[in-house]
Amino acid sequence: MTALFRRISIRRKQVLIIMLTTTVALLLACSAFVFYDIVDFRAELVERVGSIAEVIADHSTASLDFSDPKTAEQTLAALGTESEVVAGCIYDRDGHVFAEYSRDGRKFAPPAPQATGHEFTGGRMRLFRPIKEGAETVGTIYVESDLKELPHRLRRYAAIAGMVFAIALAAALALSSRLHRLLSNPILHLAQIARSVAVDKDYSVRATKTSEDELGQLINGFNEMLAQIQQRENALQGARDTLENRVEERTNELANSLSLLNATLNSTEDGILAVDLSGRAICHNERFPAMWGMPEKVLATGRNEAFIEHCATMVEDPKAYYFRIQELLLQPHKASHDVLCLRDGRYFERVIHPQLMNGRCIGRVLMFRDITERKRAESNLQKANAELVQASRRAGMAEVATNVLHNVGNVLNSVNTSATLVMDQVRASRLKGISRVVEMLEPNANDLAGFFARDKRGPQMVTYLKTLSDFLAQEQEAMLKELTGLTKNIEHIKQIVSMQQSYAKASGVEEIHSPVALMEDALRIHLGSLEKYHVEVIRDYEKVPDITADKHKVLQILINLIGNAKNALTESEQPAPQAIIGVKGNGGSSMYFTIKDNGVGIAPENLIRIFSHGFTTRENGHGFGLHSGFLAAKEMGGSLSVHSDGPGRGATFTLQLPLKPIAKS
Amino acid sequence: MLKLLRAIGFFLLALALFSSVTTSRADSTPSEPQMKAAFILNFPKYVEWPPASLASPSSPILVAILGDDAVANELAAMSEGKSVDGHPIQLLRNPTLAQCLECHILFLGSAEPQKAAEIVGQLKSASVLTVGESDQFIEQGGMINLALRERRIVLEVNLEATRQTELHISSKLIALAKVRGGKK
C-alpha cells in the first residue's frame, strides 16, 4: 500500500489525500450525527415516557391511598398512547405490585422496584419514578419501552447521510482536480528544474516563483542554493587551479631540496646510510659503499642486516662488532659514537643519530668517517709528547741538579771555612806548652820531689799548667763549636743529596705524608737561591691532617711552583720580594698548598692558557712545568689553579689535593 | 439416588419459600378497623377546609370519633405524631355536639345509627367532613361512607351534602368513590 502510494505521482497523491480527508471528515461527521441522534432519541424517549409516568404517578396517589387498584389500572392504561411502551406497573409503599399494564394484554413479570432513574438494557428502556404526595413517597411507577423506533430512524438517517456523502465526494473530487494545480504545478516546475540541473550540471538556471507561500520560499531557497553552488563551483575551480600551481611549485622545491640533499650527501668525505626501524636502508651516499668496499649485490638487498654482515667481514674484531651492533639496535633512539678498527689497518669513526619525526624515533642515520690519518697523527703526537716529557724531565732534573749543586756549594763554603778554622786552631794549639813541661820534668823523673824542692821553676810550673789548661779548654770549646757547624752543614748536604735522590727516583708509591713536611722538603731545594735573592719566606701553616699521596709527584709540583715564584720575584724589581708559603685545610676531604708571591704577576689573557702545553713567558722556559703539574694534580684527584690580579701584582698558585687518593678506575 | 435426593431437597426448599411468602402476605393484610383508620387519616390530603377553620399553618386538624372504639384505637395508634401539610392530627373521642362543630372530620360509628343521623342533621352546612360506616349513612345526609364490599372497603360520596358546605373534595378522591345521593 505505502509502496504503491510512494510510486504514484504527486498530482494523484494530492487528489487522493483530499478525497481521503473528505471521506474521513464526512464519516466522522455522519458518525457524530448518528451518535448524537441515538443519544437524542434516548433522551427524548426518557423525557416523553418519564413525563407520562409522572402524570400517571400524580393521578395514582388517591388510588394508592384508598387501595383502589382498579382505578390505578385505568390510569395506567394511559401508557397505551405511547406506542413504544410495552408494559408498566405501580408499586405501593411497601413495594408490592399494585396495578399493572401490558401493551399486548399479556402478563409480564415486573422487576423489583428501584429508586428513580432509567436504564437501557436488552433493547428495552426501563424507567422508574416515585409516586409522591407532597414530600411523602407513597409508591413507585415502572414503565418499560422497546426501542423499535430507533432502527427506523437510523435507517432514514443512513439514507440521508449516504446521499450527502456521495454529493460531497463528487464536489470534493471536482474541486480537488482543479485546485491541486495550485500546489503541484510549482512543485513539478521545481522538480523539472532540479532534474535539468542534475543532468546538465547547469547551475545558472533558476526556478520561477508563482506564489508567496512556503512553496514560494522553497523556490527562493532553491534558487539561492543554486546561486551558492554556482559560486562554490567557481571558487572550487579557482582553488583547484591554484592548488595545481602550488603542487607544482612544491614539487619543484622538493626536487630542488632533494637534489641539494643528494649533492650534500655525496660531497662529504663521510659514508652516510639512513635506515628505518625495520632495518630497511632508506638512502646512502656514494661514499658509503666505496668506503666499505661493498659489492653491488649486498647493496642491492637494501637491508641493513646484509650491510652489517658485510662490514663484519671487514672489521678487526667481528665478535665485538656484532655485540656492539646488538647493543645499539636495542636503543635505536640513542645517539652513539664508536671507532671501528678494520683489518686493513684503517680506522672508521661511526656516529649514529636517531631520526626523529614529531619527537618520535622513526629511524637512524649512520655516518662513517675514515679517521686513519687522524689516528696516525694522534699516535705521532703521543710519541712526540712522550719524548717531550722525557726531555723536560731531563731538563727539570738538570735544573734540580743545578739547584742542588748551588746549595751544596754554598754549604761547602761554610764547611771549608769551618775546616780551615779548626785546622788553624789545631795548628796554633797550646799543646806545645805541655810538651815543654814534659821536657822539663823528664830529666828529673826519678826525683820529682827534689826537683820541685830545689828548682825555682817548680812553683812557677803549677801556675803555668793552670793557665795552659784554661787555654786548652777554650780551644776545645771553639773547635767543638766549629765541628758542630761542620757536622750540621754536612748533614745538610746529605739531606740535599738524598732529596735529589728521592726526587730522581721514579716513585708512584702512595704513602702517608705530613703536608708541612712535604712543603718544607720542596722549599729546602730552593732555600739557598731564595736567600741569595733576599726573598723573604713567610710560612703560613695550618694544622692539617696527613695526606696519602705520591710524594714524588707532590714534590715535583711544589718545587716547580716555588721555582716559578722565585723566578717571578727575581724578574721583578720588587724592593721587598716575598713568598708566602701556605698549607691549609678546607675542613673537608681535601687540603691546599698555596704559593703566593708579589712578583711580576700574570696577564689575564695568559691566565687561561698558563697550564697549556708549551706555554711559557720565560726565554729559557720550555712550557712544560705547569702543564705536567696540572696533569699530575688531576691524576691525583686534585687540581692546580692560579690567581693573579694582573701584571706586576703577584700571583697565587693553589694545589688542591684530596686527603685520600681517589680510587683509580 | 443422588438425583432423587436433590429433587426432594429442591421441593422442600420451594415449599418452605412458598409458605413463608404466603404467611407474610397473610400477616400484612390489614384488618378492617385498620383500613378505616388509614382511610380517615388520608382524607385531609383530598379535602380542603375553608381558610377560617385552619387559621394558622400549624393549626391542628381535629378528628372526632363517635361510637367505634376499634377504629378509634387504630386511629390513636396511627395518628401518633402524624401531620398533613404541617397540620398535626388531633384525636377527640366521644365529643359533645359543640365539639363536633369545632372539629374537621367527624367519624360516626355504626353502633349508634340514630345518634349519628341526629348529629349529621345538626351539622348541616358546617365545615365538618362527616364519615360513616353504615349503608344508611349517605341517606342520613353523611358525606363519605366507608362501605364494605367483597371484603374491601369502598368509598361512597354524597356530593349533595358536601356542596351545602364550604368543603371541597378533590376530584381524585371523587374519581375513586361511588357517588351517591346527589342524583336522588
Chai-1 contact restraints between the chains, C-beta under 6 A:
chainA,res_idxA,chainB,res_idxB,connection_type,confidence,min_distance_angstrom,max_distance_angstrom,comment,restraint_id
A,A62,B,K172,contact,1.0,0.0,6.0,A-B,restraint_1
A,A62,B,L173,contact,1.0,0.0,6.0,A-B,restraint_2
A,A62,B,L176,contact,1.0,0.0,6.0,A-B,restraint_3
A,D65,B,N42,contact,1.0,0.0,6.0,A-B,restraint_4
A,F66,B,L176,contact,1.0,0.0,6.0,A-B,restraint_5
A,D68,B,L176,contact,1.0,0.0,6.0,A-B,restraint_6
A,T71,B,L176,contact,1.0,0.0,6.0,A-B,restraint_7
